[in-house]
Amino acid sequence: MLLNTCSVRDKAESKVYSRLGELGVLKRANPDLFIGVVGCVAQQAGEGIFRRAPFVDLVMGPRNLGRLGDLIEQARRDGRSLGLARDDDPIVFPTATTARARAPRRSSR
């Protein structure tokens, strides 16, 4: 379960921790549940999320989107994973993962 966060919203960080409180109940009932916090709030709060919600498996900022699969695997292997980048780091999207069943079509309207 990935909680995608946005720091532009009002009281964004407190809303994230409130939702994490709810998810913590699920994690206690199902210890194999994978919980990640991704996005802007994750980038800003960083390791603080692990301190406030120790059951979280992954914290990842938006500039690490291309590394999501690797970070999930690392968290499963090591118990926890942190993927943060500086604001001036480029956002790299993996192009090899994009696939289309067929070419785009024009609308008949």
Secondary structure as UniProt FT lines:
FT   STRAND          2..5
FT   TURN            7..8
FT   TURN            10..11
FT   HELIX           12..29
FT   TURN            31..32
FT   STRAND          36..39
FT   HELIX           40..45
FT   TURN            46..47
FT   HELIX           48..52
FT   TURN            54..55
FT   STRAND          58..60
FT   HELIX           62..67
FT   HELIX           68..78
FT   STRAND          81..83
FT   TURN            87..88
FT   TURN            96..97
//
